Amino acid sequence: MIVRQPTPEQAADVIAVNHLAAAYAEAICRGEIDEAVTVYTSDGVLRSPTTADAVGHQAIAEVIRTATAGMDFVFQTVHVGLVKVEGDEAWARFPITEWGRRNGKDVQFLGFYDDHALRSPNGWRFASRSLVPRTLGRPSTFTGKIHDLAMLSDSPLSS
């Protein structure tokens, strides 16, 4: 998907939509699912090939909780995405890498989110996110210790 460079007027919107995707991934990394779903509109939709469409914050949170149940941790990295802004709507595609550990077994997921966002009185929010998997596997080199996230409480981003 080649997207025309944003105009100077659209640049702030592109940054805001990128920030929205990063806020979601960062909340998922901390296990803060209720926080993560606030990036959606109240009737937002999460689509996945492995679940029925989840509509609204509560349904989206339940899908994520089910998907991450039993995980020692999930670390989702959102990569730089492409964002196309037209007025109060935006379309984006964000590649992601997700690492996790369940029952002592490491997993790695590669895919992307295909997104539709709307400008709201509270800023940009996702009207829909479609998770598109590319591969899921067990990496053989992932042997790191899991560190406690308590150190984040001192970060200026935590307040």
Residue frames as a rotation matrix with the C-alpha (Angstrom) as fourth column:
MET 1
0.592 0.806 0.000 0.00
0.806 -0.592 0.000 0.00
0.000 0.000 -1.000 0.00
ILE 2
-0.633 -0.735 0.242 1.72
0.743 -0.665 -0.076 3.15
0.217 0.132 0.967 -1.19
VAL 3
0.464 0.769 -0.439 0.29
0.860 -0.509 0.018 6.19
-0.210 -0.386 -0.898 0.55
ARG 4
0.294 -0.297 0.909 0.80
0.434 -0.806 -0.404 9.72
0.852 0.512 -0.108 -0.66
GLN 5
-0.716 -0.598 -0.360 2.81
0.616 -0.299 -0.728 11.83
0.327 -0.744 0.583 1.76
PRO 6
0.224 0.846 -0.484 0.55
0.959 -0.280 -0.045 13.75
-0.173 -0.455 -0.874 4.11
THR 7
0.281 -0.056 0.958 0.05
0.320 -0.936 -0.149 17.43
0.905 0.349 -0.245 3.64
PRO 8
-0.791 -0.563 0.240 1.32
0.000 -0.392 -0.920 19.65
0.611 -0.728 0.310 6.44
GLU 9
-0.219 0.802 0.556 -2.28
-0.916 -0.365 0.166 19.89
0.335 -0.473 0.815 7.65
GLN 10
0.700 0.519 -0.491 -2.59
-0.401 0.854 0.332 16.07
0.592 -0.035 0.805 7.77
ALA 11
-0.213 -0.917 -0.338 0.78
-0.165 0.375 -0.912 15.45
0.963 -0.138 -0.231 9.47
ALA 12
-0.640 0.016 0.769 -0.56
-0.761 -0.151 -0.630 15.95
0.106 -0.988 0.109 13.00
ASP 13
0.471 0.871 0.142 -3.39
-0.874 0.483 -0.062 13.50
-0.123 -0.094 0.988 12.27
VAL 14
0.483 -0.397 -0.780 -0.92
-0.238 0.798 -0.553 10.90
0.843 0.453 0.291 10.98
ILE 15
-0.646 -0.744 0.173 1.11
-0.324 0.062 -0.944 11.28
0.691 -0.666 -0.281 14.16
ALA 16
-0.301 0.613 0.731 -2.05
-0.944 -0.085 -0.318 10.98
-0.133 -0.786 0.604 16.29
VAL 17
0.746 0.579 -0.330 -3.13
-0.632 0.771 -0.079 7.74
0.209 0.267 0.941 14.58
ASN 18
0.058 -0.814 -0.578 0.39
-0.077 0.574 -0.815 6.31
0.995 0.092 -0.029 14.96
HIS 19
-0.705 -0.284 0.650 0.26
-0.605 -0.239 -0.760 7.32
0.371 -0.929 -0.003 18.63
LEU 20
0.269 0.904 0.331 -3.07
-0.962 0.270 0.044 5.50
-0.049 -0.331 0.943 19.00
ALA 21
0.706 -0.062 -0.706 -1.58
-0.222 0.927 -0.303 2.25
0.673 0.370 0.640 17.65
ALA 22
-0.381 -0.918 -0.111 1.47
-0.064 0.146 -0.987 2.61
0.922 -0.369 -0.114 19.91
ALA 23
-0.435 0.293 0.851 -0.75
-0.887 -0.303 -0.349 3.29
0.156 -0.907 0.392 22.96
TYR 24
0.686 0.715 -0.134 -2.67
-0.701 0.699 0.142 0.08
0.195 -0.004 0.981 22.29
ALA 25
0.442 -0.589 -0.677 0.47
0.087 0.779 -0.621 -2.05
0.893 0.216 0.395 21.97
GLU 26
-0.577 -0.704 0.414 2.06
-0.311 -0.279 -0.908 -0.47
0.755 -0.653 -0.058 25.03
ALA 27
-0.050 0.648 0.760 -1.03
-0.999 -0.034 -0.036 -1.18
0.003 -0.761 0.649 27.16
ILE 28
0.823 0.302 -0.481 -1.13
-0.373 0.926 -0.056 -4.78
0.428 0.225 0.875 25.89
CYS 29
-0.041 -0.938 -0.345 2.53
0.002 0.346 -0.938 -5.19
0.999 -0.039 -0.012 26.91
ARG 30
-0.764 -0.222 0.606 1.63
-0.541 -0.292 -0.789 -4.15
0.352 -0.930 0.103 30.45
GLY 31
-0.799 0.503 -0.330 -1.40
0.543 0.839 -0.035 -6.44
0.259 -0.207 -0.943 30.53
GLU 32
-0.679 0.552 -0.484 -3.74
-0.007 -0.664 -0.748 -3.44
-0.734 -0.504 0.455 30.85
ILE 33
-0.722 0.408 0.559 -6.51
0.692 0.426 0.583 -4.71
0.000 0.808 -0.590 28.60
ASP 34
0.330 0.901 -0.282 -9.19
0.881 -0.401 -0.253 -2.29
-0.341 -0.165 -0.926 29.82
GLU 35
0.113 -0.397 -0.911 -6.83
-0.081 -0.917 0.390 0.57
-0.990 0.030 -0.136 29.01
ALA 36
-0.826 -0.511 0.239 -5.96
0.150 0.210 0.966 -0.90
-0.544 0.833 -0.097 25.61
VAL 37
-0.348 0.755 0.555 -9.59
0.935 0.320 0.151 -1.04
-0.063 0.572 -0.818 24.47
THR 38
0.301 0.461 -0.835 -10.05
0.436 -0.845 -0.310 2.70
-0.848 -0.271 -0.455 25.06
VAL 39
-0.708 -0.571 -0.416 -8.34
-0.139 -0.464 0.875 3.27
-0.692 0.677 0.249 21.70
TYR 40
-0.752 0.531 0.391 -11.58
0.635 0.425 0.645 2.05
0.177 0.733 -0.657 20.08
THR 41
-0.570 0.734 0.369 -14.79
-0.601 -0.679 0.421 3.97
0.560 0.018 0.829 19.53
SER 42
-0.411 0.452 0.791 -17.56
-0.774 0.285 -0.565 2.77
-0.481 -0.845 0.232 21.86
ASP 43
0.691 0.663 0.288 -18.92
-0.370 0.666 -0.648 0.60
-0.622 0.341 0.705 19.02
GLY 44
-0.014 -0.822 -0.569 -15.49
-0.995 -0.044 0.088 -0.25
-0.097 0.567 -0.818 17.62
VAL 45
0.939 0.342 -0.020 -14.85
-0.337 0.914 -0.227 -3.66
-0.059 0.220 0.974 16.08
LEU 46
-0.208 -0.962 0.178 -11.91
-0.830 0.270 0.489 -6.05
-0.518 -0.046 -0.854 16.49
ARG 47
0.832 0.418 -0.366 -11.73
-0.554 0.663 -0.503 -8.63
0.032 0.621 0.783 13.72
SER 48
-0.309 -0.889 0.338 -9.56
-0.815 0.431 0.387 -11.72
-0.490 -0.156 -0.858 13.82
PRO 49
-0.222 0.225 -0.949 -9.58
-0.760 0.570 0.313 -14.85
0.612 0.790 0.044 11.66
THR 50
-0.767 -0.166 -0.620 -9.82
0.146 0.895 -0.420 -17.00
0.625 -0.413 -0.662 14.80
THR 51
-0.725 0.553 -0.410 -12.75
0.463 -0.049 -0.885 -15.31
-0.509 -0.832 -0.221 16.57
ALA 52
0.229 0.852 0.471 -16.11
0.963 -0.270 0.019 -13.77
0.143 0.449 -0.882 15.83
ASP 53
-0.272 -0.273 0.923 -16.07
0.272 -0.942 -0.199 -10.00
0.923 0.196 0.331 15.40
ALA 54
-0.256 0.135 -0.957 -15.93
0.959 -0.087 -0.269 -8.30
-0.120 -0.987 -0.107 18.81
VAL 55
-0.105 0.341 0.934 -18.03
0.428 -0.832 0.352 -5.12
0.898 0.437 -0.059 18.93
GLY 56
0.734 0.362 0.574 -17.62
-0.244 -0.649 0.721 -2.58
0.634 -0.669 -0.388 21.73
HIS 57
-0.038 -0.847 0.530 -15.13
-0.861 -0.241 -0.448 -2.21
0.507 -0.474 -0.720 24.55
GLN 58
0.192 0.146 0.970 -16.44
-0.822 0.564 0.078 -5.07
-0.536 -0.813 0.229 26.69
ALA 59
0.951 0.210 0.225 -16.51
-0.059 0.842 -0.537 -7.62
-0.302 0.497 0.813 23.85
ILE 60
0.590 -0.802 -0.087 -13.07
-0.285 -0.106 -0.953 -6.57
0.755 0.587 -0.291 22.61
ALA 61
-0.067 -0.602 0.795 -11.64
-0.983 -0.096 -0.156 -6.87
0.170 -0.792 -0.586 26.13
GLU 62
0.510 0.325 0.797 -13.10
-0.542 0.840 0.004 -10.37
-0.668 -0.434 0.604 26.48
VAL 63
0.976 -0.198 -0.094 -11.57
0.025 0.526 -0.850 -11.51
0.217 0.827 0.518 23.17
ILE 64
0.217 -0.955 0.204 -8.17
-0.536 -0.291 -0.792 -10.17
0.816 0.062 -0.575 24.23
ARG 65
0.034 -0.163 0.986 -8.46
-0.978 0.196 0.066 -11.73
-0.204 -0.967 -0.153 27.71
THR 66
0.834 0.322 0.449 -9.32
-0.238 0.942 -0.235 -15.10
-0.499 0.090 0.862 26.17
ALA 67
0.838 -0.534 -0.111 -6.44
-0.003 0.200 -0.980 -14.86
0.546 0.821 0.166 23.67
THR 68
-0.045 -0.923 0.382 -3.92
-0.528 -0.303 -0.793 -13.97
0.848 -0.237 -0.474 26.37
ALA 69
0.756 0.366 0.542 -5.23
-0.651 0.346 0.675 -16.29
0.060 -0.864 0.500 29.13
GLY 70
0.888 -0.419 0.190 -2.39
0.313 0.852 0.419 -18.30
-0.337 -0.313 0.888 30.60
MET 71
0.524 -0.739 0.424 0.28
0.370 -0.251 -0.895 -16.09
0.767 0.626 0.141 29.06
ASP 72
0.132 -0.592 -0.795 3.24
0.967 -0.099 0.234 -15.29
-0.218 -0.799 0.560 31.31
PHE 73
-0.197 -0.136 -0.971 3.60
0.028 -0.991 0.134 -12.15
-0.980 -0.001 0.199 29.23
VAL 74
0.500 0.247 0.830 2.79
0.852 0.032 -0.523 -10.63
-0.156 0.968 -0.195 25.86
PHE 75
-0.183 -0.576 -0.796 5.10
0.181 -0.816 0.549 -8.10
-0.966 -0.043 0.254 24.24
GLN 76
0.494 0.457 0.740 3.59
0.821 0.035 -0.570 -6.47
-0.286 0.889 -0.358 21.17
THR 77
-0.496 -0.665 -0.558 5.72
0.281 -0.731 0.622 -4.20
-0.821 0.152 0.550 19.04
VAL 78
0.710 0.670 0.218 3.91
0.485 -0.241 -0.841 -1.99
-0.510 0.703 -0.496 16.59
HIS 79
-0.393 -0.869 0.299 6.09
0.808 -0.172 0.563 -0.93
-0.438 0.463 0.770 13.70
VAL 80
-0.690 0.115 -0.715 5.84
-0.264 -0.959 0.100 2.31
-0.675 0.257 0.692 11.77
GLY 81
-0.130 0.760 0.637 2.57
0.684 0.533 -0.497 2.24
-0.717 0.371 -0.589 9.91
LEU 82
-0.919 0.000 0.395 1.15
0.326 -0.566 0.758 3.84
0.223 0.825 0.520 6.84
VAL 83
-0.295 0.822 -0.488 -1.71
0.606 -0.234 -0.761 6.24
-0.739 -0.520 -0.429 7.48
LYS 84
-0.750 0.212 0.626 -4.02
0.486 -0.466 0.739 7.87
0.448 0.859 0.246 4.95
VAL 85
-0.553 0.539 -0.635 -6.12
0.465 -0.433 -0.772 10.74
-0.692 -0.722 -0.011 6.29
GLU 86
-0.677 0.468 0.568 -9.23
0.406 -0.406 0.819 12.10
0.613 0.785 0.085 4.60
GLY 87
0.014 0.690 0.724 -10.99
-0.403 -0.659 0.636 14.66
0.915 -0.301 0.268 6.77
ASP 88
0.066 0.117 0.991 -12.24
-0.998 0.012 0.065 12.97
-0.005 -0.993 0.117 9.94
GLU 89
0.952 0.187 0.241 -11.42
-0.184 0.982 -0.033 9.44
-0.243 -0.012 0.970 8.74
ALA 90
0.007 -0.974 -0.226 -8.14
-0.994 -0.032 0.109 7.59
-0.113 0.223 -0.968 8.45
TRP 91
0.978 0.127 -0.164 -7.06
-0.155 0.972 -0.176 4.21
0.137 0.198 0.971 7.17
ALA 92
0.196 -0.950 0.245 -3.86
-0.980 -0.179 0.090 2.63
-0.041 -0.258 -0.965 8.37
ARG 93
0.833 -0.087 -0.546 -1.81
0.016 0.991 -0.133 -0.54
0.553 0.103 0.827 8.26
PHE 94
0.350 -0.684 0.640 0.52
-0.934 -0.308 0.181 -1.32
0.073 -0.661 -0.747 11.16
PRO 95
0.188 -0.367 -0.911 2.86
-0.105 0.915 -0.390 -4.33
0.976 0.169 0.134 11.03
ILE 96
0.549 -0.012 0.836 3.30
-0.831 -0.116 0.544 -5.97
0.091 -0.993 -0.073 14.43
THR 97
-0.299 -0.578 -0.759 5.61
-0.132 0.813 -0.567 -8.45
0.945 -0.069 -0.320 16.08
GLU 98
0.503 0.504 0.703 4.32
-0.791 -0.059 0.609 -10.15
0.348 -0.862 0.369 19.18
TRP 99
-0.538 -0.667 -0.515 6.35
-0.225 0.703 -0.675 -12.25
0.812 -0.247 -0.528 21.59
GLY 100
0.339 0.638 0.692 4.88
-0.879 -0.048 0.475 -14.22
0.337 -0.769 0.544 24.43
ARG 101
-0.820 -0.508 -0.264 5.25
-0.356 0.814 -0.459 -17.18
0.448 -0.282 -0.848 26.71
ARG 102
0.294 0.923 0.249 2.50
-0.915 0.197 0.351 -19.64
0.275 -0.331 0.903 27.61
ASN 103
0.961 0.126 0.247 3.06
-0.222 0.882 0.416 -22.65
-0.165 -0.455 0.875 29.83
GLY 104
0.299 -0.945 0.135 6.82
-0.080 0.116 0.990 -22.18
-0.951 -0.306 -0.041 29.57
LYS 105
-0.059 -0.276 0.959 6.71
0.900 0.401 0.171 -22.25
-0.432 0.874 0.225 25.76
ASP 106
-0.516 -0.243 -0.821 7.74
-0.019 -0.955 0.295 -19.25
-0.856 0.168 0.488 23.73
VAL 107
0.229 0.598 0.768 5.64
0.886 0.199 -0.419 -18.00
-0.403 0.776 -0.484 20.84
GLN 108
-0.699 -0.377 -0.608 6.19
0.060 -0.878 0.475 -15.36
-0.713 0.296 0.636 18.18
PHE 109
0.299 0.848 0.437 3.48
0.768 0.057 -0.638 -13.82
-0.566 0.527 -0.634 16.02
LEU 110
-0.835 -0.449 -0.317 4.03
0.150 -0.741 0.654 -11.69
-0.529 0.499 0.686 12.94
GLY 111
-0.111 0.830 0.547 1.20
0.992 0.129 0.006 -9.88
-0.066 0.543 -0.837 11.24
PHE 112
-0.958 -0.157 0.239 -0.45
0.177 -0.982 0.065 -6.52
0.224 0.105 0.969 10.85
TYR 113
-0.239 0.900 -0.363 -3.50
0.559 -0.178 -0.810 -4.53
-0.794 -0.397 -0.461 11.79
ASP 114
-0.709 0.222 0.669 -5.61
0.538 -0.443 0.717 -3.10
0.455 0.869 0.195 8.98
ASP 115
-0.539 0.360 -0.762 -7.32
0.693 -0.325 -0.644 -0.13
-0.479 -0.875 -0.075 10.62
HIS 116
-0.138 0.543 0.829 -10.09
0.535 -0.664 0.523 2.40
0.834 0.515 -0.199 10.12
ALA 117
-0.587 -0.136 -0.798 -10.03
0.783 -0.347 -0.517 5.35
-0.207 -0.928 0.310 12.53
LEU 118
0.298 0.730 0.615 -12.40
0.696 -0.607 0.383 8.22
0.653 0.314 -0.689 13.18
ARG 119
-0.807 -0.443 0.389 -11.79
0.103 -0.755 -0.647 11.63
0.581 -0.483 0.655 14.67
SER 120
0.190 0.857 -0.480 -13.90
0.803 0.145 0.578 12.05
0.564 -0.495 -0.661 17.80
PRO 121
0.759 0.107 0.643 -14.29
-0.198 -0.902 0.383 14.81
0.621 -0.417 -0.664 20.40
ASN 122
0.832 -0.471 0.294 -11.74
-0.214 0.216 0.953 12.80
-0.512 -0.855 0.079 22.44
GLY 123
-0.201 -0.919 -0.340 -9.26
-0.781 -0.060 0.622 12.53
-0.591 0.391 -0.705 19.56
TRP 124
-0.183 0.053 -0.982 -8.72
-0.838 0.514 0.184 9.74
0.514 0.856 -0.050 17.07
ARG 125
-0.138 0.168 0.976 -10.18
-0.640 0.737 -0.217 6.30
-0.756 -0.655 0.006 17.88
PHE 126
-0.964 -0.214 -0.156 -10.27
-0.260 0.648 0.716 3.03
-0.052 0.731 -0.681 15.98
ALA 127
0.055 0.992 -0.115 -13.66
-0.984 0.035 -0.176 2.24
-0.170 0.123 0.978 14.46
SER 128
0.977 0.200 0.079 -12.26
-0.189 0.973 -0.130 -1.12
-0.103 0.112 0.988 13.38
ARG 129
-0.109 -0.994 -0.008 -9.06
-0.952 0.102 0.290 -3.12
-0.287 0.039 -0.957 13.54
SER 130
0.926 0.306 -0.222 -8.59
-0.365 0.877 -0.312 -6.29
0.099 0.370 0.924 11.55
LEU 131
0.154 -0.883 0.443 -5.77
-0.662 0.240 0.710 -8.52
-0.734 -0.402 -0.547 12.75
VAL 132
0.853 0.045 -0.520 -4.11
-0.478 0.468 -0.743 -10.22
0.210 0.882 0.421 9.79
PRO 133
0.548 -0.678 0.491 -1.67
-0.205 0.460 0.864 -12.99
-0.811 -0.574 0.113 10.72
ARG 134
0.435 -0.509 -0.742 1.39
-0.859 0.012 -0.512 -13.78
0.270 0.860 -0.432 8.65
THR 135
-0.031 -0.433 -0.901 3.05
-0.028 0.901 -0.432 -16.43
0.999 0.012 -0.040 10.81
LEU 136
0.596 0.150 0.789 3.00
-0.791 -0.059 0.609 -17.90
0.137 -0.987 0.083 14.30
GLY 137
0.440 -0.495 -0.749 5.75
0.033 0.842 -0.538 -20.09
0.897 0.212 0.387 15.65
ARG 138
0.960 -0.232 -0.160 8.04
0.195 0.136 0.971 -21.09
-0.203 -0.963 0.176 18.46
PRO 139
0.598 -0.800 0.041 11.37
-0.555 -0.451 -0.699 -19.28
0.578 0.396 -0.714 18.30
SER 140
0.683 -0.396 -0.613 14.34
0.533 0.845 0.048 -21.36
0.499 -0.360 0.788 19.41
THR 141
-0.352 -0.924 0.146 16.51
0.607 -0.345 -0.716 -18.44
0.713 -0.164 0.682 20.55
PHE 142
0.032 0.474 0.880 14.10
-0.393 -0.804 0.447 -16.74
0.919 -0.360 0.161 22.94
THR 143
0.083 -0.109 -0.991 15.37
0.665 0.747 -0.027 -17.63
0.743 -0.656 0.134 26.41
GLY 144
-0.578 -0.412 0.705 15.30
-0.086 -0.828 -0.554 -14.33
0.812 -0.380 0.443 28.33
LYS 145
-0.726 0.280 -0.629 14.19
0.683 0.180 -0.708 -13.83
-0.085 -0.943 -0.322 31.91
ILE 146
0.168 0.839 0.517 10.88
0.628 -0.495 0.600 -12.04
0.760 0.224 -0.610 32.47
HIS 147
-0.853 -0.515 -0.083 11.44
0.421 -0.587 -0.692 -8.77
0.308 -0.625 0.717 34.34
ASP 148
-0.107 0.804 -0.585 8.96
0.915 -0.151 -0.375 -7.07
-0.390 -0.575 -0.719 36.65
LEU 149
-0.093 0.165 0.982 7.29
0.724 -0.665 0.181 -3.95
0.683 0.728 -0.058 35.22
ALA 150
0.574 0.340 -0.745 7.24
0.802 -0.417 0.428 -2.14
-0.165 -0.843 -0.512 38.59
MET 151
-0.439 -0.828 -0.350 10.13
0.692 -0.560 0.456 0.04
-0.573 -0.042 0.818 37.40
LEU 152
-0.490 0.304 0.817 7.72
0.695 -0.430 0.576 1.70
0.527 0.850 -0.001 34.97
SER 153
0.495 0.763 -0.416 5.93
0.860 -0.364 0.356 3.45
0.120 -0.535 -0.837 37.82
ASP 154
0.058 -0.566 -0.822 8.79
0.513 -0.689 0.511 5.98
-0.856 -0.452 0.251 37.94
SER 155
-0.651 -0.311 0.693 8.46
0.756 -0.176 0.631 6.86
-0.074 0.934 0.350 34.26
PRO 156
-0.778 0.377 -0.502 6.93
-0.285 -0.925 -0.252 10.21
-0.559 -0.054 0.827 33.28
LEU 157
-0.685 0.548 -0.481 4.78
-0.472 0.170 0.865 8.24
0.555 0.819 0.143 30.82
SER 158
-0.652 0.417 -0.633 3.15
0.595 0.799 -0.087 6.36
0.469 -0.433 -0.769 33.72
SER 159
-0.531 0.475 -0.701 1.43
0.560 -0.424 -0.712 9.44
-0.635 -0.771 -0.041 35.09
